[in-house]
Structure formats: structure tokens, C-alpha cells
């Protein structure tokens, strides 16, 4: 009884930590991607602004130069008109010739407001709906793995490991998301936090429901798993008890496998998981089982 109690509490604690870390990593990744996208769009704004402001600045300079030239010519004309020195004809000819060569009618046309860009941000708020649908189907809490070690049988120089698919209730999944750039990041973060709270509540519920009926093993068996889980492959791993990493011993459709190269009178740990039909990911690992053989290989 103490071991079963410890297993539930320990696995629940590990699941909480895994969920918190996963959702924190997701929030950081989403925030980073939104920041990068915002930087790209702001750079596009700067580029469009620069490319369209420069011709207007050049036009402004030409207009200012033309106005200045016209003012100078006007002042010179006033002097010619008011000249009483007897050189009116000569000055008038010089002024006329100068004015003829200055093209005051060739100034650029100032574009109208409809001819110049008017920048705006095109933001599609449906991104939140799409993200919400994806997040609400992301992550699940399972009360136990879909497969477990069923039996360990001594064989000369090896251990025959048998496993089977067990029944387990499929946990529902939900999530939340953050907001659009600054607003969107905050919204997404809030939704993820809410989804995390729901999943953590599911962990608490599964923990409570499985600890309470420990005195009745039949009730534990009734907490089964989804019968729709169609197994495509099983994966068996083993290692010396409490030493090193688990190693693959078998991957395939069978529910038993003879593990060879086993030293006599040495404890080995075995665990098994499954992969559903059409899926890439493996299920959670079964509860490790310890076995040994006293039979010497022959």
C-alpha cells in the first residue's frame, strides 16, 4: 500500500512539473515569434516611409529653390524699374535676358494626397481563433500508460517479458493562448495559464480518485483506458537495477519477448510502452518491473 500511494503522488508531482515546464516553453516560443514578426513589420514600415519621403523631400527642395530664384528676380526687376541713372535700357535688356533663361514654369508638381502612400496595419484577428483551436486540443493527462508489464519469467540466460494493453480513461485536453503582439501576447499567456490550471486540476483529480480506492483493487481496474487505442507497435526496454540508462530490447507488434544476455542472480528493470496506429509518438512508459533469473545459460 505505501508503494502504490508513493507511485501516485510521485507521478502526479512529475506530471505537474512537466506540464508547467512545457507550457512555459510554449509561452516563451510564442512570445519570441511574435516579437520577431513585429520587428519585420516595423522594418517594412520604415522602408516604405523612407522610399516615399525622399522624393517628396527632393520636390520640396526644388520648390524652395524656385521660389528663392523668383524672389531674387523680383527684387532685381524692382531695382531696374526704379533706376533713374539713364541706363534703363541696358539694365532692362540684361534683366529680360536673365529672366528668359530662368525656367520658373518648370517646377515639379506637388502630388495630391491620393497619390502618396497612406500606411496602415493589416491585422487578422482570426489568428487567435486558429491558435485557440490548436491549444485547446494540445496536451492531455492520462491516469496510467496504455500498456504494462504483465509477467517476468525466468529462462536460462534470459528473462521472458510479457506485457499487455490495459484499459485507461482518456483525459480531455484544453489550453489557452496569448495576444496579438503586445495585446496578443498577453491574451495567449492568459489562455495558456488557464489551460495549465485545468490540466493541473485534472492531475489533482486523477491523484485523488486513485488514492482513495486503494483498498479496493477492483475499482482501480475499472478506471480503464480508451478501448479505441489501437496498438501498432510495442517497445520494451531494460537495464540493470538502478544503474545506467534503459536500452531497447524489442520493438514490434508482439506482446512478449525473450531478453537474452541476462546475468544470473542480477536484478533487472523492465518497462514497456506502445505506439498507436497512425501515430508517431510513444505512449507513457509502464511502471517498471524488477526481475531476475537464477538459471545459468546453456
C-alpha positions as CSV (number, residue, x, y, z in Angstrom):
1,X,0.0,0.0,0.0
2,X,2.8,2.6,0.8
3,X,4.4,1.9,-2.6
4,X,1.2,2.4,-4.5
5,X,0.5,5.6,-2.6
6,X,4.0,6.8,-3.3
7,X,3.8,6.0,-7.0
8,X,0.6,8.0,-7.5
9,X,1.9,11.0,-5.6
10,X,5.4,10.9,-7.3
11,X,4.0,10.5,-10.8
12,X,1.5,13.3,-10.1
13,X,4.3,15.6,-9.0
14,X,6.4,14.8,-12.0
15,X,3.4,15.4,-14.3
16,X,2.7,18.8,-12.8
17,X,6.4,19.8,-13.3
18,X,6.3,18.5,-16.9
19,X,3.2,20.5,-17.7
20,X,4.5,23.7,-16.1
21,X,7.8,23.5,-18.0
22,X,6.1,22.6,-21.3
23,X,3.6,25.5,-21.2
24,X,6.3,27.9,-20.1
25,X,8.5,26.9,-23.0
26,X,5.5,27.3,-25.3
27,X,4.8,30.8,-24.0
28,X,8.4,31.8,-24.4
29,X,8.4,30.5,-28.0
30,X,5.2,32.2,-28.9
31,X,6.4,35.5,-27.4
32,X,9.7,35.2,-29.3
33,X,7.9,34.5,-32.7
34,X,5.5,37.4,-32.2
35,X,8.4,39.8,-31.4
36,X,10.3,38.6,-34.5
37,X,7.2,39.1,-36.7
38,X,6.6,42.6,-35.1
39,X,10.2,43.6,-35.9
40,X,9.8,42.5,-39.5
41,X,6.6,44.5,-40.0
42,X,8.1,47.6,-38.3
43,X,11.1,47.3,-40.7
44,X,8.7,47.3,-43.6
45,X,7.1,50.4,-42.3
46,X,10.5,52.1,-42.0
47,X,11.4,51.1,-45.6
48,X,8.1,52.3,-47.2
49,X,8.3,55.6,-45.2
50,X,11.9,56.2,-46.4
51,X,11.3,55.3,-50.0
52,X,8.3,57.6,-50.3
53,X,9.5,60.5,-48.1
54,X,12.8,61.0,-50.1
55,X,11.1,62.1,-53.4
56,X,8.8,64.5,-51.5
57,X,11.9,66.0,-49.8
58,X,13.6,66.4,-53.2
59,X,10.4,68.1,-54.5
60,X,10.3,70.4,-51.6
61,X,13.9,71.5,-52.1
62,X,13.2,72.2,-55.8
63,X,10.2,74.3,-54.9
64,X,12.1,76.2,-52.3
65,X,14.9,76.9,-54.8
66,X,12.4,78.0,-57.4
67,X,10.7,80.4,-55.0
68,X,14.0,81.8,-53.9
69,X,15.1,82.4,-57.5
70,X,11.7,84.1,-58.3
71,X,12.1,86.4,-55.2
72,X,15.7,87.3,-56.3
73,X,14.4,88.1,-59.8
74,X,11.5,90.1,-58.5
75,X,13.9,92.3,-56.4
76,X,16.2,92.7,-59.3
77,X,13.2,93.8,-61.5
78,X,12.1,96.4,-58.9
79,X,15.6,97.8,-59.0
80,X,15.6,98.0,-62.8
81,X,12.2,99.7,-62.8
82,X,13.3,102.3,-60.2
83,X,16.7,103.0,-61.8
84,X,16.9,106.7,-62.8
85,X,20.6,106.7,-63.9
86,X,19.9,106.7,-67.6
87,X,20.9,103.0,-68.0
88,X,17.3,101.8,-68.0
89,X,17.5,100.3,-71.5
90,X,20.7,98.4,-70.8
91,X,19.6,97.1,-67.4
92,X,16.2,96.2,-68.8
93,X,17.8,94.2,-71.6
94,X,20.1,92.4,-69.1
95,X,17.1,91.7,-66.8
96,X,14.9,90.5,-69.6
97,X,17.6,88.1,-70.9
98,X,18.2,86.7,-67.4
99,X,14.5,86.2,-66.8
100,X,14.1,84.5,-70.1
101,X,16.7,81.8,-69.2
102,X,15.3,81.1,-65.8
103,X,12.6,78.5,-66.2
104,X,10.1,79.4,-63.4
105,X,7.4,77.3,-65.1
106,X,9.3,74.0,-64.9
107,X,8.8,73.4,-61.2
108,X,7.7,69.9,-60.2
109,X,4.0,69.3,-59.5
110,X,3.1,68.6,-55.9
111,X,1.4,65.2,-55.7
112,X,-2.1,65.1,-54.1
113,X,-2.9,63.1,-51.0
114,X,-4.4,60.2,-53.0
115,X,-1.1,59.9,-55.0
116,X,1.1,59.3,-51.9
117,X,1.1,56.3,-49.7
118,X,-1.0,56.1,-46.5
119,X,0.4,53.3,-44.3
120,X,-1.8,51.1,-42.2
121,X,-1.5,47.8,-40.3
122,X,-3.5,44.8,-41.7
123,X,-4.1,42.6,-38.7
124,X,-6.1,39.4,-38.9
125,X,-7.7,38.6,-35.6
126,X,-8.7,35.2,-36.8
127,X,-5.2,34.1,-35.8
128,X,-6.4,34.0,-32.2
129,X,-9.3,31.6,-33.1
130,X,-6.9,29.3,-35.0
131,X,-4.4,29.3,-32.2
132,X,-7.2,28.7,-29.6
133,X,-8.4,25.6,-31.6
134,X,-4.9,24.2,-31.6
135,X,-4.2,25.0,-28.0
136,X,-7.5,23.5,-26.7
137,X,-6.6,20.2,-28.3
138,X,-3.0,20.2,-27.0
139,X,-1.8,18.2,-24.0
140,X,-3.6,15.5,-22.0
141,X,-3.4,13.9,-18.6
142,X,-3.5,10.0,-18.6
143,X,-4.1,8.2,-15.3
144,X,-1.9,5.3,-16.4
145,X,0.0,4.2,-19.6
146,X,-1.9,2.1,-22.1
147,X,0.4,-0.9,-21.7
148,X,2.0,-2.5,-18.6
149,X,4.5,-5.4,-17.9
150,X,2.3,-8.4,-17.2
151,X,4.8,-11.1,-16.3
152,X,8.6,-11.8,-16.0
153,X,9.5,-15.5,-16.5
154,X,13.0,-16.9,-15.8
155,X,14.7,-18.5,-18.7
156,X,18.3,-19.9,-18.9
157,X,20.5,-16.8,-19.6
158,X,17.5,-14.6,-20.0
159,X,14.1,-13.3,-18.9
160,X,10.9,-13.7,-20.9
161,X,9.0,-10.4,-20.6
162,X,5.2,-10.4,-21.3
163,X,3.1,-7.2,-21.5
164,X,-0.5,-6.4,-22.4
165,X,-2.7,-3.4,-23.2
166,X,-4.7,-2.2,-20.3
167,X,-7.8,-0.1,-20.0
168,X,-7.5,3.5,-19.1
169,X,-9.7,6.6,-19.2
170,X,-8.6,9.2,-21.9
171,X,-8.2,12.6,-20.3
172,X,-9.7,15.7,-22.0
173,X,-7.4,18.4,-23.2
174,X,-7.7,22.2,-23.2
175,X,-5.3,25.2,-23.5
176,X,-5.2,28.9,-23.7
177,X,-3.3,31.4,-25.7
178,X,-1.6,34.8,-25.7
179,X,-2.4,38.1,-27.5
180,X,-1.6,40.0,-30.8
181,X,1.9,41.5,-30.5
182,X,1.8,43.2,-27.1
183,X,-2.0,42.7,-26.6
184,X,-2.0,39.3,-28.3
185,X,0.9,38.0,-26.2
186,X,-0.9,38.9,-23.0
187,X,-4.1,37.2,-24.2
188,X,-2.2,34.0,-25.3
189,X,-0.3,33.9,-22.0
190,X,-3.6,34.2,-20.0
191,X,-5.2,31.4,-22.0
192,X,-2.2,29.1,-21.6
193,X,-2.2,29.8,-17.8
194,X,-5.9,28.9,-17.7
195,X,-5.4,25.7,-19.7
196,X,-2.4,24.8,-17.4
197,X,-4.7,25.3,-14.3
198,X,-7.3,23.0,-15.9
199,X,-4.7,20.3,-16.6
200,X,-3.2,20.6,-13.1
201,X,-6.7,20.3,-11.7
202,X,-7.1,17.1,-13.8
203,X,-3.9,15.8,-12.2
204,X,-5.2,16.6,-8.8
205,X,-8.5,14.9,-9.6
206,X,-6.8,11.8,-11.0
207,X,-4.5,11.7,-8.0
208,X,-7.4,11.9,-5.6
209,X,-9.6,9.4,-7.4
210,X,-6.8,6.8,-7.5
211,X,-5.5,7.2,-3.9
212,X,-9.0,7.0,-2.3
213,X,-9.9,3.5,-3.6
214,X,-6.5,1.8,-3.0
215,X,-8.2,-0.6,-0.5
216,X,-10.3,-1.9,-3.4
217,X,-8.2,-3.2,-6.3
218,X,-11.2,-3.9,-8.4
219,X,-12.0,-0.2,-8.6
220,X,-8.5,0.5,-9.9
221,X,-9.1,-1.9,-12.7
222,X,-12.4,-0.3,-13.6
223,X,-10.5,3.0,-14.2
224,X,-9.6,1.8,-17.7
225,X,-8.3,3.3,-20.7
226,X,-9.7,4.1,-24.0
227,X,-10.6,0.9,-25.9
228,X,-10.2,2.9,-29.1
229,X,-6.4,3.0,-28.6
230,X,-5.3,0.6,-31.4
231,X,-1.7,-0.6,-30.8
232,X,0.6,-0.6,-33.8
233,X,3.9,-1.4,-32.0
234,X,5.2,-2.1,-28.5
235,X,8.6,-1.0,-27.2
236,X,10.4,-3.0,-24.5
237,X,13.4,-1.6,-22.6
238,X,15.6,-2.9,-19.8
239,X,18.6,-2.1,-17.6
240,X,20.4,-3.3,-14.6
241,X,18.5,-2.2,-11.5
242,X,19.3,1.4,-10.6
243,X,22.3,1.6,-13.0
244,X,22.7,3.5,-16.3
245,X,20.1,4.2,-19.0
246,X,17.4,1.9,-20.3
247,X,18.2,0.1,-23.5
248,X,15.8,-1.0,-26.2
249,X,15.3,-4.8,-26.2
250,X,12.4,-5.1,-28.6
251,X,10.2,-3.0,-30.9
252,X,7.3,-4.8,-32.7
253,X,3.7,-6.0,-32.6
254,X,4.2,-9.0,-30.2
255,X,3.2,-8.9,-26.6
256,X,6.2,-11.0,-25.3
257,X,9.9,-11.2,-26.0
258,X,12.8,-13.2,-24.7
259,X,15.5,-10.9,-23.4
260,X,18.9,-12.6,-23.6
261,X,22.4,-11.8,-22.3
262,X,21.0,-11.6,-18.8
263,X,23.4,-12.3,-15.9
264,X,22.2,-14.8,-13.3
265,X,21.2,-13.5,-9.9
266,X,21.2,-9.9,-11.0
267,X,18.2,-7.7,-10.7
268,X,17.0,-6.0,-14.0
269,X,14.3,-3.4,-14.5
270,X,11.9,-3.7,-17.4
271,X,9.4,-1.2,-18.8
272,X,7.2,-1.1,-21.9
273,X,5.2,1.5,-23.9
274,X,3.1,1.4,-27.0
275,X,2.5,3.5,-30.2
276,X,-1.0,3.9,-31.5
277,X,-1.9,3.1,-35.1
278,X,-1.0,6.0,-37.3
279,X,0.8,7.9,-34.6
280,X,4.5,8.9,-34.3
281,X,4.8,9.4,-30.6
282,X,5.1,6.7,-28.0
283,X,2.7,6.4,-25.0
284,X,3.9,7.0,-21.4
285,X,6.1,4.2,-20.0
286,X,4.6,1.4,-17.9
287,X,5.5,1.1,-14.2
288,X,9.0,-0.5,-14.2
289,X,9.1,-4.1,-13.0
290,X,12.1,-5.8,-11.5
291,X,13.0,-9.4,-12.5
292,X,16.0,-11.8,-12.3
293,X,16.9,-15.3,-13.3
294,X,18.8,-17.9,-11.2
295,X,19.1,-20.2,-14.3
296,X,22.6,-20.3,-15.9
297,X,22.6,-20.2,-19.7
298,X,23.4,-23.4,-21.5
